[in-house]
Amino acid sequence: MISHSNLVLIGMPGSGKSTVGIILAKRTSHDFVDTDVLIQSTQQRSLQAILDTEGHMRLRAIEAGVLQNLQLQNHVISTGGSAVYSDAAMQNLKRNGTAIYLDVSLDTLRSRITDYESRGIAKRPEQSFAELFEERVILYRRYADIVINGDGLNQDDVCKAIIKALAQ
C-alpha cells in the first residue's frame, strides 16, 4: 500500500482533476486544494487574465512558485495541467505525495473542453489542443506513480479505480 500523505492529481484540462479531487477527498478523509484556485486567489485575478497580460511562460512560473512552496499533509491536490513543466514543483509535490495521472484520450477531452481559447490554459498562443496534448502526455507519464485511464468512466468510477490502485 502506498503511504504518502497527499494524493496529487495530474492530467490535461478536462481530465476531471477538480471534480474527481473533491469526491476523492471526501472518500479518503483528506482535505482538498485546487492549485488553479490557489493561484487565482494569491494573484487576485483569473488564469486567463494572467495569460492575457503576461503570457503563458509567466503563468507557468507563477504556478511553479506556488507548487514549490506548497507544504501540505493529508490533502488531495488537484494541479493545473501545466504543473508538470516544473521539475522542482513536481519533486516537491511527490516528496509527500503520490502522483496520479488521470489519463483521458484526446477525443474525450475535446468533448469536455468547449472553451479552449478562454479557459486559462498555459500554452503557446499558436499551439493546438492536439499539440499541447502530445507535449504533455510525455510529462504526465514521467511523473505518474499511478495511471488511471478515465475514458468511459464517470467520476465515481475514477475514484474507485484510484482507491483500488492505492491499496495495491
Secondary structure as UniProt FT lines:
FT   STRAND          6..10
FT   TURN            13..14
FT   HELIX           17..28
FT   STRAND          31..34
FT   HELIX           35..43
FT   HELIX           47..54
FT   HELIX           56..68
FT   STRAND          75..78
FT   TURN            81..82
FT   HELIX           83..85
FT   HELIX           87..95
FT   STRAND          97..103
FT   HELIX           106..112
FT   HELIX           116..118
FT   TURN            125..126
FT   HELIX           129..143
FT   STRAND          146..149
FT   TURN            151..152
FT   HELIX           155..167
//
